[in-house]
């Protein structure tokens, strides 16, 4: 991952880097890997995240279609 520093503006480059890392999910991954997660807990968490994403998609679709 690269961020270009323009006009010696490190603050802006750092902001851009943080936004890119956030979009990639790096911070979330670090938080999850801080302590060990049992495989069964991992499956449960991933399943619930998938359900949450699907429900959000349905909500947005219903909102768009006007139901």
N, C-alpha and C positions, 0 to 999 in steps of 0.2 A: 504494500500500500504506500502510495506516495502523496505528499502534500507539498505544493510549491509555495515557498516563502517569497512574497512580493514586497518590494520596498522596505525590507528589513522589518516587516510587520509580523512578528512572531506570535503575537496574541491572536491575530486573525487566523494564522495557519494552525495554531493549536485548537482553536474553535472548530475549524474545518475537520481536523483530524479526529477530534472527539465525536463530531457528528457522524463521520464515516464509520468509526468504531461502533457507535451506537446502532447504526443501521445494519451493520454486519452481525450484531449480537455478541460482540466480544465481551462486553461488560457482564452481560447476563450469563455467558458461559463461565467466566471467572467466578462469579458468585455461586453458580451451581457446583463447581469443582472444588470449592473451599473445603468441603468435607465429603466423605464417602457416601454414596447413595446406592442402596441395595438395588439389584436389577429389578426386583418386583416393584419397588417404589418408583424407579425410573419409568417402567412401563405404565404404571398408573398415572404418573404425572404427564407423560407424553399423550396418553389417551385423553385425559381431561383437557389438555391444551388443544388437541385436535377438535374435540367437541366444542370448546369455546370458540375456536376459529370458525367452525362450520355454522354455529348459531349466529355469530357476528355477520357472516356472509349472507345468511338467510334474512337477517334483520335488514341489512343494506339492500338486498334484492327486493324485499317487500316494500321498503320505503321508496325505492325507485319506481316500482310498478304501481304503487298507490293503493295497496290493500290495507 
